[in-house]
Amino acid sequence: MSQAANDFQAFRQALGNDVRPLKSGGKATVNRQRQTPSDAQLARRESAQRAGEDERDFLSDEFVDLVGAHDPIEYRRDGIQIGVLERLRQGGYEAEARLHIMRLPVIDCRREVFRFLREAYEHDLRSVMIVHGRSAEDDGKANVVRSYLFHWLMQIEPVQAFSSAPTQQGGLGATYVMLRKSERARARNRERQQKRRG
């Protein structure tokens, strides 16, 4: 018996008697019992989906109207005193954290801004700065990013107010953002006030 015949015979024995050759054009199927995922696997899957949604976030990257290249940006939510916005304009709140997004593509800027502000809020930061650069032309890259930033900041619920920085702190190339207090920070304030009274 040749070596090839020996190899084939050994192969047939390894497969066993239940294996039959496929008919011409047939498809192999694997009869595998479906296992239901464990609770831990389901939790990991749900967490990964949530994380994916968070990373994609809810901020729009559709076309936005461009802000004039030489126009400051500012905004305050209803109920926020004009004095808060005025103080932001003057750089009266020290930035507790800074995000630099100069030269990043718009899609990356959106992701970084969302992540930065979410983390700042979770860490009870109130005043932060976003450095995006500036452009002399309305359709210059930095001004396009600034125009999107103007749009995004109004969509992020914890943002109470924002304003272009004063000239000595970055001017139109940077934006101060004021975040509202987290529920945790408000609870700590209430505890402190009760201790003082009490």
C-alpha positions as CSV (number, residue, x, y, z in Angstrom):
1,M,0.0,0.0,0.0
2,S,1.4,3.4,-1.0
3,Q,2.0,6.2,1.5
4,A,-0.9,8.2,0.1
5,A,-3.2,5.2,0.5
6,N,-2.0,4.8,4.1
7,D,-2.6,8.5,4.8
8,F,-6.1,8.3,3.4
9,Q,-6.9,5.2,5.4
10,A,-5.7,6.9,8.6
11,F,-7.7,10.0,7.8
12,R,-10.9,7.9,7.3
13,Q,-10.4,6.1,10.6
14,A,-9.9,9.5,12.4
15,L,-13.2,10.7,11.0
16,G,-15.2,7.7,12.1
17,N,-18.1,5.9,10.4
18,D,-20.6,8.8,10.8
19,V,-18.9,11.0,8.1
20,R,-20.3,10.7,4.6
21,P,-19.0,12.5,1.5
22,L,-21.0,15.5,0.3
23,K,-22.9,15.1,-2.9
24,S,-21.9,17.4,-5.7
25,G,-23.0,21.0,-4.9
26,G,-23.9,20.1,-1.4
27,K,-23.2,22.4,1.6
28,A,-21.7,21.4,4.8
29,T,-23.7,22.3,7.9
30,V,-22.6,22.2,11.5
31,N,-25.3,21.2,14.0
32,R,-24.2,23.2,17.0
33,Q,-26.5,23.8,20.0
34,R,-27.0,27.5,20.5
35,Q,-25.9,28.5,24.0
36,T,-27.8,31.3,25.6
37,P,-25.4,34.0,26.8
38,S,-24.7,34.2,30.6
39,D,-25.9,37.2,32.6
40,A,-22.3,38.4,32.7
41,Q,-22.0,38.2,28.9
42,L,-25.3,40.1,28.5
43,A,-24.2,42.8,31.0
44,R,-20.9,43.2,29.1
45,R,-22.7,43.4,25.8
46,E,-25.1,46.0,27.1
47,S,-22.2,48.0,28.6
48,A,-20.3,47.9,25.3
49,Q,-23.4,49.1,23.4
50,R,-23.9,51.9,25.9
51,A,-20.2,52.9,25.6
52,G,-20.5,52.8,21.8
53,E,-23.6,55.1,22.0
54,D,-21.7,57.4,24.4
55,E,-18.7,57.6,22.1
56,R,-21.0,58.4,19.1
57,D,-22.8,60.8,21.4
58,F,-25.8,62.8,20.3
59,L,-24.0,65.8,18.9
60,S,-24.8,66.8,15.3
61,D,-22.1,66.7,12.6
62,E,-24.5,67.9,9.9
63,F,-23.9,71.2,8.2
64,V,-24.0,74.2,10.5
65,D,-24.1,77.9,9.7
66,L,-20.6,79.3,10.0
67,V,-20.0,81.9,12.6
68,G,-18.2,85.0,11.3
69,A,-14.4,84.5,11.6
70,H,-14.1,87.8,13.6
71,D,-17.3,87.3,15.7
72,P,-17.1,86.1,19.3
73,I,-19.4,83.2,20.3
74,E,-21.4,83.2,23.5
75,Y,-24.5,81.8,25.0
76,R,-26.3,81.4,28.3
77,R,-29.3,79.2,29.2
78,D,-32.5,80.6,30.5
79,G,-32.2,81.3,34.2
80,I,-28.4,81.9,34.1
81,Q,-27.6,85.4,35.3
82,I,-26.1,87.8,32.7
83,G,-23.3,88.4,35.3
84,V,-22.1,84.8,34.8
85,L,-21.8,85.4,31.1
86,E,-20.1,88.7,31.6
87,R,-17.6,87.2,34.0
88,L,-16.8,84.4,31.5
89,R,-16.2,87.0,28.8
90,Q,-13.7,88.7,31.0
91,G,-11.9,85.4,32.0
92,G,-13.1,85.8,35.5
93,Y,-13.4,82.1,36.2
94,E,-10.1,80.2,36.2
95,A,-10.2,77.2,33.9
96,E,-10.0,74.0,35.9
97,A,-9.2,71.9,32.8
98,R,-8.3,72.6,29.2
99,L,-9.0,70.7,26.0
100,H,-6.9,71.3,22.9
101,I,-8.5,70.4,19.6
102,M,-6.5,72.5,17.2
103,R,-5.9,70.8,13.8
104,L,-8.2,67.8,14.6
105,P,-10.8,66.7,12.0
106,V,-14.3,67.8,12.9
107,I,-15.5,64.3,13.7
108,D,-12.6,63.9,16.2
109,C,-13.3,67.3,17.7
110,R,-16.9,66.3,18.3
111,R,-15.9,63.1,20.1
112,E,-13.2,64.9,22.2
113,V,-15.5,67.7,23.2
114,F,-18.3,65.3,24.2
115,R,-15.9,63.1,26.3
116,F,-14.1,66.1,27.8
117,L,-17.3,67.8,29.0
118,R,-18.8,64.6,30.3
119,E,-15.7,63.8,32.3
120,A,-15.4,67.4,33.6
121,Y,-19.0,67.3,34.8
122,E,-18.5,63.9,36.4
123,H,-15.5,65.3,38.3
124,D,-17.5,68.3,39.5
125,L,-15.5,70.9,37.4
126,R,-17.4,74.1,36.8
127,S,-15.2,76.2,34.5
128,V,-13.2,74.7,31.6
129,M,-11.6,76.0,28.4
130,I,-11.6,74.5,24.9
131,V,-8.8,75.7,22.7
132,H,-9.7,75.4,19.0
133,G,-7.6,78.0,17.3
134,R,-8.9,80.7,15.0
135,S,-8.9,81.5,11.3
136,A,-9.1,84.8,9.4
137,E,-11.6,83.4,6.9
138,D,-15.1,82.2,7.6
139,D,-14.5,78.9,5.9
140,G,-11.0,78.4,7.4
141,K,-10.6,75.1,9.3
142,A,-10.4,76.6,12.8
143,N,-13.4,78.7,12.2
144,V,-15.4,75.7,10.9
145,V,-14.5,73.8,14.1
146,R,-15.5,76.9,16.2
147,S,-18.8,77.1,14.4
148,Y,-19.5,73.4,15.2
149,L,-18.4,74.0,18.8
150,F,-20.9,76.8,19.1
151,H,-23.6,74.4,17.9
152,W,-22.5,71.5,20.1
153,L,-22.2,73.4,23.3
154,M,-25.8,74.4,23.1
155,Q,-26.8,70.7,22.8
156,I,-24.9,69.6,25.9
157,E,-27.3,69.9,28.9
158,P,-24.8,70.5,31.7
159,V,-23.4,73.6,29.8
160,Q,-24.9,76.7,31.4
161,A,-23.0,79.3,29.5
162,F,-20.0,79.8,27.2
163,S,-18.0,82.7,25.7
164,S,-15.0,83.3,23.6
165,A,-12.0,84.0,25.8
166,P,-10.6,87.5,26.3
167,T,-7.7,88.4,24.1
168,Q,-5.0,87.8,26.7
169,Q,-6.3,84.2,27.2
170,G,-6.7,83.1,23.7
171,G,-9.4,85.4,22.3
172,L,-11.4,83.9,19.4
173,G,-9.1,80.9,19.4
174,A,-10.5,79.6,22.8
175,T,-13.8,79.3,24.5
176,Y,-14.6,79.3,28.2
177,V,-17.4,76.9,29.2
178,M,-19.4,77.0,32.5
179,L,-20.9,73.7,33.6
180,R,-23.7,73.4,36.1
181,K,-23.1,71.7,39.5
182,S,-23.6,67.9,39.5
183,E,-26.2,66.5,41.8
184,R,-23.4,65.1,43.9
185,A,-21.8,68.5,44.3
186,R,-25.2,70.1,45.2
187,A,-25.7,67.4,47.8
188,R,-22.3,68.2,49.3
189,N,-23.2,71.9,49.4
190,R,-26.5,71.1,51.2
191,E,-24.6,69.0,53.8
192,R,-22.1,71.8,54.4
193,Q,-24.9,74.3,54.9
194,Q,-26.8,72.0,57.3
195,K,-23.6,71.6,59.4
196,R,-23.2,75.3,59.6
197,R,-26.7,75.9,60.7
198,G,-26.6,73.1,63.0
